[in-house]
């Protein structure tokens, strides 16, 4: 999957959340979404807890993480 899938949904701004990749228009980071999923939350539960998110944004966070891990950018 290339970056064109997630670029409309993910932004990196050095003035927001220490430059961590965030869902555009929010302060929710890609890592926040990954942690919620790792903790066992479903997509529906995440959206219920964070109504400013939608399913496409969650999928974009997963795509961003996958792309960056496969490029060796993750620690």
Secondary structure as the mmCIF struct_conf table of DSSP 4:
data_model
#
loop_
_struct_conf.conf_type_id
_struct_conf.id
_struct_conf.beg_label_comp_id
_struct_conf.beg_label_asym_id
_struct_conf.beg_label_seq_id
_struct_conf.end_label_comp_id
_struct_conf.end_label_asym_id
_struct_conf.end_label_seq_id
TURN_TY1_P TURN_TY1_P1 UNK A 3 UNK A 9
STRN STRN1 UNK A 10 UNK A 11
TURN_TY1_P TURN_TY1_P2 UNK A 14 UNK A 15
BEND BEND1 UNK A 16 UNK A 16
HELX_RH_3T_P HELX_RH_3T_P1 UNK A 17 UNK A 19
STRN STRN2 UNK A 22 UNK A 23
TURN_TY1_P TURN_TY1_P3 UNK A 24 UNK A 25
BEND BEND2 UNK A 26 UNK A 27
STRN STRN3 UNK A 29 UNK A 29
HELX_RH_AL_P HELX_RH_AL_P1 UNK A 30 UNK A 38
TURN_TY1_P TURN_TY1_P4 UNK A 39 UNK A 40
HELX_RH_AL_P HELX_RH_AL_P2 UNK A 43 UNK A 49
TURN_TY1_P TURN_TY1_P5 UNK A 51 UNK A 52
HELX_RH_AL_P HELX_RH_AL_P3 UNK A 55 UNK A 70
TURN_TY1_P TURN_TY1_P6 UNK A 71 UNK A 72
#
